[in-house]
């Protein structure tokens, strides 16, 4: 085979082109036939199943998210209630320590161990000591 690329001495002859007045164009026309009814129904059924599964999964995730949100709210509420209980217990201890002192200030006395108080069961409103 002769070396023809790049060697000017051996140039291949060029084809003479004839300039026609018009160019023929070929256009390929493809006709698409519609899908059969059974195939359309199968596609729609498949699409419906995918949508149903997606909606089910999304609704489950929304429900789980809602439950987690409620659990977090309850945890924060429990923590606030525990703090409030601690405050109330401290107040209770302070009040228990001051009860005896306040009673003495108001004139109450501690009863003796040998002195008993009897209340009659017949007339509880009388308030008489025996």
C-alpha positions as CSV (number, residue, x, y, z in Angstrom):
1,X,0.0,0.0,0.0
2,X,1.4,3.4,-0.9
3,X,2.1,6.1,1.5
4,X,-0.4,8.8,0.6
5,X,-0.9,10.8,3.7
6,X,1.4,13.8,3.9
7,X,3.3,13.1,0.6
8,X,2.4,15.7,-2.0
9,X,3.9,13.7,-4.8
10,X,1.3,11.0,-4.4
11,X,-2.0,12.9,-3.9
12,X,-5.1,11.0,-4.6
13,X,-7.4,12.5,-7.2
14,X,-10.3,14.4,-5.9
15,X,-13.8,13.7,-7.0
16,X,-15.4,16.4,-8.9
17,X,-18.6,17.5,-7.3
18,X,-21.5,18.4,-9.3
19,X,-23.6,21.2,-7.9
20,X,-27.1,20.1,-8.3
21,X,-29.9,22.7,-8.3
22,X,-31.6,20.9,-5.5
23,X,-30.5,18.5,-2.8
24,X,-32.4,15.5,-2.1
25,X,-33.1,15.0,1.5
26,X,-34.4,11.8,3.0
27,X,-36.5,12.2,6.1
28,X,-37.3,9.2,8.2
29,X,-40.7,9.3,9.5
30,X,-41.4,7.0,12.4
31,X,-44.9,6.4,13.4
32,X,-45.4,5.5,17.0
33,X,-48.2,3.2,17.6
34,X,-50.1,3.7,20.9
35,X,-49.7,1.3,23.7
36,X,-52.3,-1.4,24.0
37,X,-54.8,-1.0,26.7
38,X,-53.6,-3.9,28.8
39,X,-50.0,-2.5,28.8
40,X,-51.3,0.9,29.8
41,X,-53.3,-0.7,32.7
42,X,-50.2,-2.6,33.8
43,X,-48.1,0.5,33.8
44,X,-50.8,2.4,35.8
45,X,-51.2,-0.4,38.2
46,X,-47.4,-0.5,38.8
47,X,-47.3,3.2,39.3
48,X,-50.2,3.0,41.7
49,X,-48.4,0.3,43.7
50,X,-45.3,2.5,43.9
51,X,-47.2,5.5,45.0
52,X,-49.1,3.5,47.7
53,X,-45.9,2.1,49.1
54,X,-44.3,5.5,49.1
55,X,-47.3,7.0,50.9
56,X,-47.3,4.2,53.5
57,X,-43.6,4.7,54.2
58,X,-43.9,8.4,54.5
59,X,-46.9,8.2,56.8
60,X,-45.0,5.7,59.0
61,X,-42.0,8.1,59.2
62,X,-44.3,11.0,60.0
63,X,-45.9,8.9,62.8
64,X,-42.5,8.0,64.2
65,X,-41.4,11.6,64.1
66,X,-44.5,12.7,66.0
67,X,-43.9,10.0,68.6
68,X,-40.3,11.1,69.1
69,X,-41.4,14.7,69.4
70,X,-44.0,13.8,72.0
71,X,-41.4,11.8,73.9
72,X,-39.0,14.7,73.9
73,X,-41.7,17.1,75.2
74,X,-42.6,14.6,78.0
75,X,-38.9,14.3,79.0
76,X,-38.5,18.0,79.2
77,X,-41.8,18.3,81.2
78,X,-40.6,15.5,83.6
79,X,-37.3,17.3,84.1
80,X,-39.2,20.6,84.9
81,X,-41.5,18.7,87.3
82,X,-38.5,17.1,89.1
83,X,-36.9,20.5,89.6
84,X,-40.2,21.9,91.0
85,X,-40.5,18.8,93.3
86,X,-37.0,19.5,94.6
87,X,-37.9,23.1,95.3
88,X,-41.1,22.1,97.1
89,X,-39.2,19.5,99.2
90,X,-36.7,22.2,100.3
91,X,-39.6,24.5,101.3
92,X,-41.3,21.6,103.2
93,X,-38.1,21.0,105.2
94,X,-37.8,24.7,106.0
95,X,-41.4,24.8,107.1
96,X,-41.1,21.7,109.2
97,X,-38.1,23.2,111.0
98,X,-40.0,26.4,111.8
99,X,-43.3,24.8,112.9
100,X,-42.3,24.3,116.6
101,X,-40.9,27.8,116.8
102,X,-44.0,29.4,115.3
103,X,-46.2,27.4,117.7
104,X,-44.3,28.7,120.7
105,X,-44.6,32.2,119.4
106,X,-48.4,31.9,119.0
107,X,-48.7,30.5,122.6
108,X,-49.0,26.8,122.0
109,X,-47.3,24.4,124.5
110,X,-46.3,20.8,124.1
111,X,-48.4,18.4,126.0
112,X,-47.0,16.4,128.9
113,X,-46.5,12.8,128.3
114,X,-48.6,11.8,131.3
115,X,-51.5,14.0,130.5
116,X,-54.1,12.4,128.1
117,X,-56.8,14.1,126.2
118,X,-60.1,12.4,125.8
119,X,-62.8,13.3,123.3
120,X,-66.3,11.9,123.7
121,X,-67.6,10.1,120.6
122,X,-71.2,11.2,121.3
123,X,-70.8,14.9,120.8
124,X,-67.6,15.8,118.9
125,X,-68.6,19.5,118.5
126,X,-68.6,20.2,122.3
127,X,-64.8,20.2,122.7
128,X,-64.9,19.5,126.4
129,X,-62.0,17.8,128.2
130,X,-62.6,15.1,130.7
